[in-house]
C-alpha cells in the first residue's frame, strides 16, 4: 500500500504540524501531541518520525510517546487485551447462538440471540479504533476471527469422536454443530468486512474532524457497518434457501436493531474515552 501522508513541517507559534494528504493534496494542521497519538504516525518514514519527536520533546519536555505507552504501560495493554477478548466473546456467542431462532410475538419477527449481542462488537471496534488506531483494531478483528474459526473447527472435529454407548444426545449434538457450521462462511465474511469498514471509517473521520465529534463518528461508522453486515450475512446465508422477500425483511429487521444500538453506543463510548484518558493516558504523564 502506498504512502498516504507527508510531514511538511511545524508551526512554532501553536505547536501544530502541517501534514500533506497525498491523495487529495489537502494540508492538515494538527497538534503535534495529537499527531503523535494518531495512526498517521504509522505512515511516516523514519526521518519524519524523528523530526516529530524532536519537535515534541523540545516543546513538551515531559511528554510521553505513544510507543512508551504501548511498550511500558501495562494498563494500556490490559485494556487492549480486554477489548479484544470482548470482541471475540460477542462474535463467537453470536455464531453459536445463531442455531436458535427467537420469536418475538409482539413484533412478529424471528431473530437470533446474537442479534441483541453482536451490535456491541461495533462499540468494541469503535473503542479500539479510537484508543489504538486502525492498525491495532484490525489486528483485534483478525484475532477474533481466527479464534472463532478455531473454536468452530474443534467443535466440528468433536462430532467425529465416538460417543459413549446409549448417549441419547449424540444426534442432536451433531445436528447443532452442523447447523453452526452451515452459516460460518456468511458470518465470517460479514464480520470481517463490516468490522474493518467500521474501524476504517471511524479512523478516517477522526483524522478529518481532528478527533472531535465522537458521537457523529461512532454513529456514522456503526450505521454503515450495520448495513454491510446485515446485507452480506443475510444474502450469503439464506439466498436460495428462503424467498427473497423474507431475506429482505430479515435484513431490514437486523439493520433497524443494529442502528438502534448505534445510537445507544454513543453514551458508553463517551464514558469509556473518559476512563481511558484518566486511567491510562494520565497514568504515564
Backbone bond lengths (Angstrom), bond angles and torsions (degrees), N, CA, C in turn:
res aa  C-N    CA-C-N  psi(-1)  N-CA   C-N-CA  omega(-1)  CA-C   N-CA-C  phi
1 X - - - 1.456 - - 1.516 109.04 -
2 X 1.369 118.12 136.13 1.448 122.28 -176.22 1.507 113.03 -72.88
3 X 1.308 113.72 166.93 1.450 121.13 179.38 1.524 109.75 -69.72
4 X 1.323 117.14 138.86 1.458 121.97 -175.31 1.524 112.81 -106.33
5 X 1.344 117.21 -29.77 1.453 120.75 -173.35 1.523 110.73 -129.63
6 X 1.341 115.54 154.48 1.455 121.15 174.06 1.525 108.08 -138.09
7 X 1.320 116.26 128.43 1.454 121.68 178.93 1.522 108.61 -80.01
8 X 1.343 116.91 117.88 1.463 121.55 -176.83 1.519 112.88 -90.59
9 X 1.329 116.87 -33.81 1.465 119.46 -177.36 1.507 111.23 160.98
10 X 1.337 114.84 -168.43 1.463 120.34 -174.56 1.526 110.66 -129.48
11 X 1.337 114.37 156.76 1.459 122.28 174.37 1.521 108.20 -111.18
12 X 1.314 116.91 107.82 1.466 121.20 -173.35 1.518 112.45 -67.15
13 X 1.334 116.77 -26.54 1.462 119.20 -175.63 1.529 112.62 -65.27
14 X 1.326 117.03 -38.62 1.464 119.40 -175.45 1.536 113.14 -126.59
15 X 1.352 116.85 15.43 1.472 121.57 176.97 1.528 112.63 54.37
16 X 1.327 115.69 46.46 1.452 120.37 176.14 1.528 109.43 -115.76
17 X 1.323 114.79 160.60 1.458 121.40 178.58 1.524 109.55 -115.20
18 X 1.312 115.91 148.15 1.462 121.67 175.12 1.527 108.29 -100.67
19 X 1.331 116.21 116.51 1.460 121.65 -177.78 1.521 108.84 -118.52
20 X 1.324 116.31 124.64 1.457 121.48 179.54 1.527 109.84 -87.81
21 X 1.333 116.44 126.38 1.467 121.92 173.17 1.522 106.46 -87.65
22 X 1.317 116.63 107.26 1.457 121.43 -169.97 1.523 113.34 -63.27
23 X 1.320 117.31 -32.34 1.467 120.08 -176.43 1.519 112.69 -71.16
24 X 1.334 117.30 -27.89 1.469 121.15 -176.19 1.520 113.49 -115.72
25 X 1.336 116.77 -18.04 1.460 119.85 -175.95 1.510 113.47 79.96
26 X 1.333 117.25 4.04 1.455 121.63 -179.41 1.521 110.05 -79.93
27 X 1.332 116.04 140.70 1.465 121.22 177.76 1.521 108.63 -99.75
28 X 1.313 115.48 122.28 1.461 122.26 -178.93 1.515 109.21 -99.16
29 X 1.320 117.15 126.18 1.462 122.31 174.78 1.525 108.10 -99.05
30 X 1.319 116.18 121.15 1.461 120.66 -174.60 1.523 109.71 -140.66
31 X 1.327 116.03 140.98 1.452 121.21 177.33 1.529 109.85 -57.82
32 X 1.327 117.31 137.33 1.466 119.49 -173.17 1.525 112.11 -64.86
33 X 1.337 118.24 -29.54 1.467 119.98 175.96 1.518 110.43 -66.68
34 X 1.343 116.19 -42.85 1.467 119.93 179.59 1.522 110.92 -69.87
35 X 1.333 117.27 -35.03 1.456 120.57 176.61 1.519 111.17 -62.20
36 X 1.327 116.07 -41.49 1.468 120.91 -178.53 1.521 112.00 -65.09
37 X 1.343 117.07 -26.70 1.463 121.01 -178.79 1.531 111.95 -93.40
38 X 1.316 117.96 -8.30 1.465 120.72 -175.61 1.518 111.58 -89.13
39 X 1.335 115.59 168.58 1.463 120.69 179.14 1.522 112.51 -76.36
40 X 1.352 116.98 -6.34 1.464 120.24 176.15 1.521 110.30 -60.18
41 X 1.337 115.93 -34.25 1.464 120.94 -178.99 1.524 111.44 -57.64
42 X 1.337 116.42 -34.44 1.468 120.17 -178.67 1.525 112.02 -63.09
43 X 1.338 116.62 -21.17 1.459 120.52 -176.05 1.534 112.78 -97.25
44 X 1.342 117.61 -8.36 1.460 121.02 -178.87 1.525 110.42 -80.69
45 X 1.323 115.86 151.57 1.465 118.60 176.33 1.526 110.05 -82.88
46 X 1.328 116.41 174.95 1.471 120.84 -174.65 1.520 112.28 -61.21
47 X 1.316 117.36 -38.63 1.460 120.78 -179.84 1.522 110.77 -64.13
48 X 1.336 116.22 -43.16 1.465 120.25 -179.54 1.526 111.37 -67.21
49 X 1.328 116.87 -38.32 1.470 120.50 178.32 1.522 110.95 -64.81
50 X 1.333 116.77 -42.26 1.469 120.41 177.95 1.529 110.54 -62.26
51 X 1.313 116.58 -40.47 1.467 120.19 178.48 1.520 110.59 -63.84
52 X 1.338 116.50 -41.16 1.462 120.87 179.04 1.519 111.27 -60.64
53 X 1.349 116.68 -46.37 1.462 119.31 -176.67 1.515 112.70 -73.29
54 X 1.324 117.63 -29.89 1.468 118.84 173.10 1.519 110.40 -63.50
55 X 1.336 115.31 -42.56 1.461 119.58 178.58 1.520 110.85 -68.41
56 X 1.317 116.32 -41.18 1.464 120.67 -178.35 1.520 111.19 -61.53
57 X 1.329 117.33 -49.03 1.462 120.92 -175.49 1.518 112.30 -75.97
58 X 1.319 116.81 -24.92 1.465 118.29 176.29 1.518 111.27 -75.53
59 X 1.332 116.45 -30.37 1.471 120.89 179.77 1.518 112.27 -88.43
60 X 1.355 116.18 -33.97 1.469 121.67 -179.22 1.526 107.95 -130.94
61 X 1.335 118.62 85.39 1.470 121.71 -174.95 1.518 114.38 -57.13
62 X 1.326 117.04 -28.27 1.474 120.13 -176.73 1.531 112.13 -98.68
63 X 1.324 117.16 12.10 1.462 119.96 -177.38 1.521 110.99 -68.68
64 X 1.325 114.61 148.34 1.467 121.40 176.70 1.516 108.74 -112.68
65 X 1.305 117.62 129.30 1.458 120.96 -176.41 1.518 110.96 -77.99
66 X 1.343 115.11 161.01 1.460 120.04 177.87 1.523 110.62 -63.38
67 X 1.333 117.07 -28.98 1.454 119.87 179.70 1.529 110.49 -69.93
68 X 1.323 116.13 -36.08 1.462 118.51 175.98 1.519 110.85 -68.40
69 X 1.334 115.92 -36.43 1.460 119.07 177.63 1.520 109.93 -63.40
70 X 1.351 116.35 -44.49 1.454 120.27 -175.38 1.526 111.77 -73.56
71 X 1.338 117.74 -33.96 1.446 119.85 -173.27 1.530 112.69 -93.04
72 X 1.323 118.51 -29.43 1.460 120.11 -171.75 1.520 114.07 -112.74
73 X 1.314 117.52 -20.66 1.450 119.18 -175.80 1.526 110.65 -94.17
74 X 1.299 116.03 108.13 1.462 120.77 -176.72 1.520 111.71 -62.49
75 X 1.338 117.36 -34.67 1.459 120.65 -178.50 1.529 111.53 -59.69
76 X 1.328 115.60 -39.08 1.450 119.44 -178.63 1.518 111.35 -61.47
77 X 1.329 117.21 -43.81 1.458 120.64 -178.72 1.519 111.78 -74.90
78 X 1.333 117.64 -30.15 1.464 120.29 175.16 1.533 109.87 -63.62
79 X 1.332 116.14 -43.42 1.462 120.49 178.66 1.526 110.34 -63.94
80 X 1.329 116.30 -44.36 1.466 120.12 179.79 1.530 110.99 -62.01
81 X 1.322 116.66 -45.73 1.466 120.81 -179.84 1.523 111.11 -63.55
82 X 1.329 116.46 -39.82 1.468 120.48 -179.75 1.524 111.13 -65.30
83 X 1.333 116.94 -41.59 1.455 120.31 178.98 1.536 110.94 -67.24
84 X 1.337 116.44 -41.15 1.461 119.98 177.72 1.528 111.01 -63.50
85 X 1.328 116.44 -37.81 1.466 120.58 177.88 1.522 110.84 -66.97
86 X 1.330 117.32 -42.36 1.464 120.50 177.34 1.525 110.92 -60.58
87 X 1.317 116.53 -40.72 1.460 120.33 178.71 1.523 110.53 -60.58
88 X 1.315 116.52 -43.58 1.469 121.14 178.76 1.524 111.07 -64.36
89 X 1.328 117.03 -41.64 1.469 121.44 179.92 1.528 110.84 -62.44
90 X 1.341 116.71 -49.59 1.465 120.48 -178.24 1.525 111.23 -61.67
91 X 1.325 116.05 -43.05 1.468 120.03 -177.27 1.524 111.60 -69.74
92 X 1.336 117.15 -46.16 1.470 120.54 -178.42 1.529 111.13 -65.89
93 X 1.334 116.93 -42.36 1.461 120.23 177.46 1.533 110.69 -59.51
94 X 1.324 116.23 -44.49 1.462 120.35 -178.11 1.522 110.79 -61.87
95 X 1.330 116.96 -37.67 1.461 120.29 179.09 1.523 111.94 -67.04
96 X 1.336 116.28 -48.04 1.461 120.17 -177.07 1.529 111.15 -70.01
97 X 1.349 116.64 -42.61 1.467 120.36 -178.36 1.520 112.57 -70.90
98 X 1.350 116.49 -13.73 1.468 119.43 179.22 1.526 112.14 -63.02
99 X 1.339 116.53 -15.03 1.462 120.23 179.30 1.532 111.95 -69.45
100 X 1.339 116.73 -16.89 1.473 119.45 -178.60 1.523 110.81 -110.24
101 X 1.324 119.06 114.80 1.466 121.09 174.58 1.523 110.55 -77.47
102 X 1.301 116.08 139.80 1.467 122.13 -179.74 1.529 108.33 -115.77
103 X 1.316 116.09 126.71 1.467 120.78 -179.86 1.526 109.35 -101.77
104 X 1.331 115.97 120.36 1.463 121.93 176.87 1.526 107.07 -100.32
105 X 1.318 115.18 102.09 1.460 120.77 -171.77 1.520 112.04 -63.48
106 X 1.329 117.33 -38.87 1.469 121.14 -176.39 1.528 111.40 -60.90
107 X 1.336 116.46 -37.82 1.466 121.39 -179.47 1.522 112.23 -98.66
108 X 1.336 116.68 -8.31 1.455 122.47 -177.99 1.529 111.59 55.22
109 X 1.331 115.49 49.46 1.454 120.17 178.73 1.531 109.65 -131.85
110 X 1.314 115.39 155.98 1.457 121.86 176.62 1.522 108.26 -115.71
111 X 1.317 116.60 124.54 1.462 122.16 179.00 1.522 108.23 -133.99
112 X 1.300 116.25 -178.91 1.465 121.41 174.27 1.515 108.94 -112.08
113 X 1.339 118.67 159.23 1.468 120.24 178.76 1.528 112.81 -56.68
114 X 1.322 116.29 -30.96 1.456 119.73 -179.37 1.516 114.01 -67.81
115 X 1.332 116.88 -18.23 1.468 120.48 179.80 1.514 111.54 -59.27
116 X 1.349 115.87 -30.79 1.459 119.91 -177.86 1.531 112.71 -96.56
117 X 1.317 117.25 -7.30 1.472 121.84 -179.86 1.521 111.51 -108.38
118 X 1.324 116.33 -41.24 1.459 120.88 -175.56 1.529 113.86 -57.22
119 X 1.359 120.68 -37.76 1.469 119.41 179.50 1.521 114.26 -57.34
120 X 1.348 117.47 -23.40 1.465 118.82 177.31 1.531 111.32 -66.96
121 X 1.343 116.88 -19.44 1.459 118.98 177.39 1.527 110.41 -65.71
122 X 1.335 116.97 -30.31 1.462 119.80 176.75 1.526 110.76 -65.74
123 X 1.334 116.06 -38.80 1.463 119.87 176.94 1.524 110.42 -63.61
124 X 1.328 116.83 -42.73 1.467 120.33 179.75 1.530 110.41 -61.44
125 X 1.328 117.03 -44.00 1.462 120.26 178.73 1.519 110.80 -65.06
126 X 1.329 116.85 -38.22 1.461 119.55 177.05 1.525 111.10 -60.73
127 X 1.326 116.46 -42.29 1.463 120.17 179.87 1.530 111.18 -67.78
128 X 1.328 116.63 -42.01 1.464 120.05 177.64 1.527 110.54 -61.62
129 X 1.325 116.26 -42.16 1.464 120.01 -179.79 1.521 111.46 -67.87
130 X 1.328 115.90 -39.06 1.465 120.89 -178.99 1.526 111.49 -67.83
131 X 1.331 117.21 -42.19 1.458 121.35 -174.32 1.531 113.47 -86.87
132 X 1.347 116.78 -34.51 1.466 119.88 -169.65 1.533 114.17 -122.10
133 X 1.334 117.75 -8.10 1.454 119.78 178.84 1.521 112.81 89.47
134 X 1.335 114.97 169.13 1.460 121.76 -174.48 1.525 112.26 -63.86
135 X 1.333 116.60 -36.71 1.462 120.54 -174.82 1.523 111.76 -61.53
136 X 1.337 117.44 -49.25 1.465 120.48 -179.04 1.526 111.28 -76.01
137 X 1.328 117.93 -32.02 1.474 120.12 175.24 1.520 110.15 -62.53
138 X 1.325 115.95 -40.66 1.465 120.44 178.78 1.531 111.35 -62.98
139 X 1.333 116.53 -38.69 1.460 119.66 177.93 1.525 111.06 -64.08
140 X 1.334 117.10 -38.71 1.465 120.60 177.99 1.524 110.94 -64.11
141 X 1.332 117.10 -38.35 1.465 121.37 177.80 1.527 110.28 -62.89
142 X 1.328 116.69 -45.85 1.462 120.51 -180.00 1.527 111.24 -64.64
143 X 1.338 116.89 -39.98 1.468 120.47 178.99 1.522 111.17 -64.34
144 X 1.334 117.21 -40.88 1.465 121.07 179.42 1.525 110.88 -66.31
145 X 1.324 115.77 -42.22 1.466 119.92 178.56 1.523 110.58 -63.41
146 X 1.329 116.65 -44.56 1.461 120.76 179.58 1.524 111.00 -63.37
147 X 1.342 117.59 -42.94 1.465 121.59 179.81 1.515 110.96 -61.30
148 X 1.335 115.98 -42.72 1.463 119.56 179.78 1.519 111.39 -64.81
149 X 1.323 116.82 -42.14 1.466 120.27 179.66 1.524 111.02 -64.16
150 X 1.327 117.28 -37.49 1.469 120.71 177.54 1.522 110.49 -64.66
151 X 1.345 116.77 -46.37 1.466 120.80 -179.53 1.524 110.92 -61.10
152 X 1.323 116.41 -46.70 1.465 120.40 -179.06 1.532 110.66 -65.75
153 X 1.331 117.40 -37.77 1.465 120.84 178.17 1.528 111.06 -64.35
154 X 1.327 116.44 -41.04 1.463 120.14 177.93 1.526 111.25 -65.88
155 X 1.334 116.68 -38.15 1.468 119.94 175.79 1.526 110.28 -62.66
156 X 1.334 115.35 -39.83 1.460 119.32 179.04 1.527 110.93 -63.73
157 X 1.326 116.30 -42.89 1.466 119.86 178.41 1.523 111.72 -64.06
158 X 1.333 115.68 -31.90 1.465 118.79 -177.88 1.523 112.46 -66.35
159 X 1.341 116.66 -23.81 1.467 118.84 -179.82 1.536 111.62 -70.38
160 X 1.334 116.88 -20.98 1.468 119.95 -179.57 1.528 112.66 -87.48
161 X 1.342 116.52 -7.65 1.461 119.95 179.28 1.527 109.72 -76.66
162 X 1.324 117.93 142.63 1.476 120.39 -179.60 1.527 111.23 -69.62
163 X 1.306 115.89 132.95 1.465 121.16 178.75 1.532 109.64 -86.97
164 X 1.318 115.42 160.52 1.468 119.59 177.57 1.532 108.52 -66.45
165 X 1.305 118.14 146.64 1.469 121.07 -179.66 1.528 111.48 -58.06
166 X 1.314 115.82 133.69 1.456 120.63 175.70 1.510 114.98 85.94
167 X 1.344 117.97 2.44 1.470 118.83 179.93 1.518 109.02 -74.70
168 X 1.303 116.28 112.92 1.456 121.62 -171.06 1.537 113.60 -75.43
169 X 1.307 117.18 -15.94 1.467 119.98 -174.70 1.527 113.32 -93.86
170 X 1.324 117.04 4.43 1.468 119.11 -174.62 1.540 111.86 -61.78
171 X 1.328 116.29 -46.82 1.461 119.51 -179.25 1.530 111.48 -65.43
172 X 1.340 116.03 -40.71 1.467 119.41 178.69 1.530 111.38 -64.61
173 X 1.325 115.56 -39.47 1.468 120.20 178.99 1.529 110.27 -62.73
174 X 1.313 116.48 -48.29 1.462 120.50 -179.80 1.533 111.88 -62.52
175 X 1.323 116.01 -39.18 1.461 120.02 178.01 1.522 111.36 -64.11
176 X 1.335 116.39 -42.10 1.456 121.09 179.39 1.529 111.26 -62.50
177 X 1.322 116.94 -47.55 1.465 120.78 -179.44 1.526 110.71 -63.44
178 X 1.323 117.02 -41.59 1.469 119.97 178.71 1.522 111.44 -64.98
179 X 1.329 115.82 -33.61 1.461 119.86 176.97 1.524 110.41 -66.14
180 X 1.325 116.64 -39.41 1.468 121.19 177.03 1.529 110.22 -64.19
181 X 1.325 115.64 -42.70 1.464 120.37 -179.08 1.521 112.43 -64.18
182 X 1.329 116.61 -31.15 1.470 120.22 -174.86 1.524 112.02 -64.28
183 X 1.332 117.41 -25.23 1.472 120.77 -177.64 1.523 112.58 -106.10
184 X 1.350 117.25 7.90 1.467 119.70 -172.88 1.525 111.66 -66.90
185 X 1.344 118.00 -36.83 1.458 120.27 179.86 1.518 111.11 -64.48
186 X 1.332 115.97 -46.67 1.463 120.34 -178.71 1.524 111.06 -64.03
187 X 1.330 116.90 -45.31 1.464 120.15 -177.42 1.525 111.47 -68.16
188 X 1.332 116.88 -38.83 1.467 120.23 -178.89 1.525 110.76 -66.93
189 X 1.330 116.39 -45.34 1.453 119.94 -178.84 1.525 111.59 -67.08
190 X 1.329 116.73 -42.73 1.467 119.93 179.99 1.526 110.83 -66.02
191 X 1.334 116.59 -40.04 1.471 120.61 178.22 1.517 110.65 -62.80
192 X 1.329 116.56 -49.03 1.466 120.61 -176.06 1.528 111.29 -62.59
193 X 1.315 116.72 -49.15 1.461 120.14 -176.27 1.523 111.53 -67.84
194 X 1.337 117.40 -48.41 1.468 120.49 -175.03 1.525 112.07 -66.88
195 X 1.333 117.38 -40.27 1.464 119.55 -178.02 1.531 111.47 -71.49
196 X 1.323 117.48 -36.83 1.464 119.97 175.98 1.530 110.64 -65.88
197 X 1.323 116.66 -41.34 1.465 120.43 177.17 1.524 110.26 -63.87
198 X 1.324 116.60 -43.19 1.456 121.62 179.03 1.527 110.89 -57.47
199 X 1.329 116.16 -49.48 1.457 120.81 -178.64 1.527 111.47 -65.63
200 X 1.331 116.24 -43.21 1.466 120.04 -177.47 1.526 111.35 -63.78
201 X 1.338 116.73 -45.50 1.461 120.13 -179.14 1.518 110.89 -62.97
202 X 1.337 117.28 -44.26 1.462 119.53 -179.25 1.526 110.91 -61.89
203 X 1.337 117.57 -42.88 1.464 120.63 -179.58 1.521 111.61 -66.90
204 X 1.331 116.74 -38.29 1.467 119.84 177.69 1.532 111.01 -65.89
205 X 1.326 115.55 -43.09 1.460 119.24 178.12 1.530 111.19 -65.30
206 X 1.332 116.05 -34.22 1.459 119.52 177.92 1.517 110.58 -63.12
207 X 1.337 116.71 -40.78 1.469 120.38 176.58 1.524 111.07 -66.11
208 X 1.320 116.00 -43.80 1.468 120.50 -175.82 1.523 112.02 -67.79
209 X 1.339 116.86 -33.06 1.466 120.61 -177.70 1.524 113.02 -99.79
210 X 1.357 115.59 5.60 1.463 119.79 -179.72 1.529 111.12 56.87
211 X 1.343 115.26 45.23 1.474 124.13 176.43 1.526 113.57 67.86
212 X 1.330 117.49 18.02 1.465 120.00 177.27 1.527 110.67 -100.60
213 X 1.334 115.50 174.39 1.470 123.21 174.80 1.529 111.71 57.78
214 X 1.328 116.67 54.23 1.465 120.91 -179.07 1.525 111.17 -58.31
215 X 1.334 117.39 -41.88 1.465 120.62 -177.99 1.524 111.11 -59.84
216 X 1.320 117.11 -43.77 1.461 121.48 179.01 1.521 110.55 -64.90
217 X 1.322 117.20 -41.70 1.464 120.72 -178.71 1.525 111.37 -65.90
218 X 1.331 116.04 -43.86 1.465 120.76 179.82 1.523 110.64 -62.79
219 X 1.324 116.12 -47.42 1.468 118.98 -175.78 1.518 111.36 -67.46
220 X 1.329 117.40 -47.84 1.458 119.94 -174.44 1.525 111.63 -65.56
221 X 1.335 117.24 -43.43 1.464 119.94 -179.64 1.527 111.12 -64.80
222 X 1.341 116.91 -41.46 1.462 120.73 178.64 1.522 111.66 -69.51
223 X 1.327 116.77 -36.53 1.462 121.79 178.95 1.531 110.64 -59.90
224 X 1.320 116.85 -49.62 1.462 121.24 -179.47 1.525 110.52 -65.75
225 X 1.343 116.59 -43.95 1.467 120.47 -179.10 1.523 111.24 -63.71
226 X 1.322 117.63 -36.12 1.465 121.54 -179.80 1.520 111.58 -64.04
227 X 1.322 116.01 -41.70 1.465 120.50 178.66 1.528 110.40 -63.62
228 X 1.329 115.70 -46.53 1.471 120.04 -179.88 1.523 110.88 -62.98
229 X 1.332 117.01 -45.45 1.459 121.48 -177.92 1.522 111.37 -61.05
230 X 1.321 117.38 -48.24 1.468 121.18 -178.57 1.521 111.39 -65.23
231 X 1.322 116.47 -41.69 1.459 120.38 -178.92 1.527 111.34 -64.62
232 X 1.332 116.68 -50.14 1.464 120.77 -177.27 1.525 110.70 -63.43
233 X 1.338 117.27 -47.47 1.461 119.87 -176.78 1.518 112.38 -64.33
234 X 1.312 117.33 -50.24 1.466 120.44 -174.47 1.524 112.15 -63.69
235 X 1.323 116.90 -41.71 1.457 118.73 -176.48 1.520 112.35 -74.84
236 X 1.329 117.36 -37.54 1.467 118.97 178.79 1.529 110.61 -72.28
237 X 1.337 116.99 -40.56 1.461 120.82 -174.77 1.529 112.68 -75.75
238 X 1.339 117.94 -32.69 1.459 119.46 -169.11 1.521 114.82 -122.43
239 X 1.345 118.20 -4.40 1.466 118.62 -179.82 1.530 110.19 -64.74
240 X 1.331 115.96 126.79 1.452 121.32 -177.72 1.511 113.59 89.20
241 X 1.348 116.53 -13.86 1.460 120.95 179.05 1.528 111.64 -102.94
242 X 1.338 116.77 -28.88 1.462 122.40 178.68 1.519 109.11 -127.39
243 X 1.322 117.49 156.11 1.469 120.01 175.08 1.530 110.78 -59.80
244 X 1.320 116.50 148.72 1.460 121.27 -175.47 1.525 111.92 -59.76
245 X 1.345 116.87 -37.21 1.464 119.06 -179.25 1.524 111.51 -65.79
246 X 1.341 117.82 -35.41 1.459 120.40 177.14 1.528 111.14 -68.55
247 X 1.318 116.89 -37.12 1.466 120.70 177.86 1.526 110.21 -63.95
248 X 1.330 116.25 -42.04 1.463 120.26 -179.88 1.523 111.11 -65.25
249 X 1.349 115.89 -42.16 1.471 119.69 177.93 1.525 110.25 -61.99
250 X 1.322 116.73 -45.95 1.458 121.13 179.03 1.534 110.86 -59.83
251 X 1.319 115.81 -42.03 1.453 120.87 179.82 1.528 111.06 -64.23
252 X 1.320 117.18 -43.05 1.468 121.07 -179.51 1.517 111.40 -65.33
253 X 1.337 116.52 -39.93 1.467 120.22 178.83 1.521 110.34 -62.59
254 X 1.336 116.13 -45.54 1.467 119.47 179.04 1.522 111.32 -62.81
255 X 1.331 116.73 -40.06 1.463 120.26 178.90 1.521 111.45 -61.59
256 X 1.320 116.43 -45.27 1.470 120.33 -178.05 1.519 111.10 -62.77
257 X 1.328 116.69 -42.97 1.466 120.22 179.18 1.523 110.56 -63.87
258 X 1.314 117.33 -43.92 1.465 121.15 -178.45 1.521 111.83 -69.17
259 X 1.339 117.24 -34.86 1.465 120.01 176.99 1.523 110.40 -67.52
260 X 1.334 116.63 -36.71 1.468 119.55 174.44 1.529 110.39 -59.56
261 X 1.328 116.32 -43.13 1.454 119.76 177.58 1.528 111.33 -66.16
262 X 1.336 117.05 -30.42 1.466 120.11 177.43 1.525 110.50 -61.34
263 X 1.340 116.32 -39.21 1.466 120.40 175.70 1.521 111.28 -69.02
264 X 1.325 115.95 -42.15 1.463 120.44 -178.81 1.526 111.76 -66.30
265 X 1.337 116.77 -36.43 1.464 120.90 -175.04 1.518 113.81 -64.62
266 X 1.327 117.00 -18.17 1.464 120.13 -179.69 1.525 110.85 -60.15
267 X 1.333 117.81 -40.00 1.469 121.30 -174.45 1.530 112.61 -69.28
268 X 1.344 119.24 -50.87 1.474 117.33 176.28 1.521 112.90 -65.68
269 X 1.332 118.06 -24.00 1.470 120.30 178.36 1.515 110.64 -65.41
270 X 1.332 117.31 -43.08 1.462 120.53 177.99 1.526 110.80 -64.42
271 X 1.341 116.08 -42.83 1.460 119.46 178.93 1.520 111.87 -64.14
272 X 1.320 116.71 -40.36 1.461 120.72 -179.80 1.521 111.32 -66.79
273 X 1.324 117.18 -39.74 1.473 119.56 178.71 1.523 111.07 -64.96
274 X 1.339 116.07 -38.63 1.466 119.44 177.82 1.524 110.92 -62.52
275 X 1.342 116.68 -45.79 1.459 120.48 -179.60 1.520 111.11 -66.34
276 X 1.331 117.14 -39.45 1.464 120.13 179.71 1.526 110.75 -63.34
277 X 1.322 116.52 -45.91 1.464 119.93 179.78 1.528 111.74 -64.44
278 X 1.329 116.06 -32.53 1.465 119.38 -177.75 1.529 112.39 -80.71
279 X 1.318 117.72 -42.44 1.473 120.90 -172.77 1.524 113.89 -92.71
280 X 1.334 116.64 -26.96 1.471 119.08 -176.02 1.518 111.71 -105.40
281 X 1.327 116.32 -56.06 1.475 119.55 -176.17 1.522 111.11 -65.52
282 X 1.334 117.23 -49.59 1.459 119.57 -177.70 1.518 112.45 -69.12
283 X 1.325 116.48 -21.66 1.464 119.15 -178.75 1.524 112.53 -66.72
284 X 1.345 116.55 -21.52 1.460 118.60 -178.02 1.533 112.32 -109.27
285 X 1.320 116.73 3.68 1.468 120.20 178.43 1.516 110.34 -103.97
